[in-house]
């Protein structure tokens, strides 16, 4: 019930995107709807006060048709605007023309151009100049000018009672004062809200520019990493072949220490090849390997088992309600590896990985919380979280891992949050839509 009322009042959907022109128009349309409710209340109150308090006879039923018509306009446009992502200039123009038509009808029945409230046309012109593209703003000026000129030629005069005829100038001045106050209040309300919309749009555009710059930075890093991975593939393959040949030479395998060293070297070469393959997989170059299909629990266990940290224990707290099938995304595997490595570099000796699955309106989401018993994040890190090279470490390139982590998760439609829990240590929480990890079943032919 509350949500429905908010939609009708134009209060629903104010949190939409404002970075685009259509998104800003949508917010402005909702603002017009709110102002129209104020106009409806003011028109009805003025009509009733003039008729029953001031004793000036009016065609009340015909006059009330204007606020009733505006109510119908709001009842139709408010739900539509709340559901839409963007609103065009044409829709705003139609909304303002509805207000101009209602004002013209009221003035036609109450003295026409001689009515002091005819100055309210200027309010419509100001709104059009602020909200609309120039072509629509000039068109609105032409329409209001024609309406005002038409009222000067054709209108219904007010039938003032004999007692009021001598105070015509006084009535005009009173009406002019009320009109001035009304226009001033509405303009202040409108301009204040428009300024908020503009500031929100500017902030959103600044965030988009920052994200574009970060994406460009990531593309350059990705090209560099992909090129390096390609270059490393050949020497690693050569080393693997040489080590395989050495393992078949009795003169070398006869020495137990040398044989053990060759086994270790071969394992490290295979590990380097796996890292190179992971980089190319993340770049969309799979080196002939098909994506691995697994389950969520198995994926997390495999990531923890494959990560090696001397003297550091990694615990898994499984709070999953299900165990859905997913694709073992190598980029997400690297993300978790970066978090583990950073925790160890910060001095942690115990890491807890908590997995939770939540159901939302947009679909199931996966929460992975990585918490350690280290000293926690420095305040400067939390303030500039997700920025490149944001680190307290002195070495070159420090902080790049967390920057890439943020963008990998963002590319999957998720978000990353960092905090220092009251119990101590540091915690990084990844929130991802499960649909981003779900396997894409082939379409039947």
Secondary structure, DSSP 4 states (H G I P E B T S, - for coil): -HHHHHHHHT-TTTTS--SSHHHHHHHHHHHHHHHHHHHHHHHHHHHHHHHHTS--B--HHHHHHHHHHHHHHHHHHHHHHHH-S---HHHHHHHHHHHHHHHHHHHHTTTGGGSGGGGHHHHHHHHHHHHS-HHHHHHHHHHHHHHHHHHHHS-PPPB--HHHHTTHHHHHHHHHHHHHHHHHHHHHHHHHHHHHHHHHHHHHHHHHHHHHHHHHHHHHHHHHHHHHHHHHHHHHHHHHHHHHHHHT-HHHHTSHHHHHHHHHHHHHHHHHHHHHHHHHHHTT--TTPPPPEEEHHHHHHHHHHH---TT-EEEEEEE-S---EEE--HHHHHHHHHHHHHHHHTT-SEEEEEEEEEEETTEEEEEEEEEESSS---HHHHHTTT-TT--S--STTTTHHHHHHHHHHHHTT-EEEEE--TTSSEEEEEEEEGGGTS--PPPP-
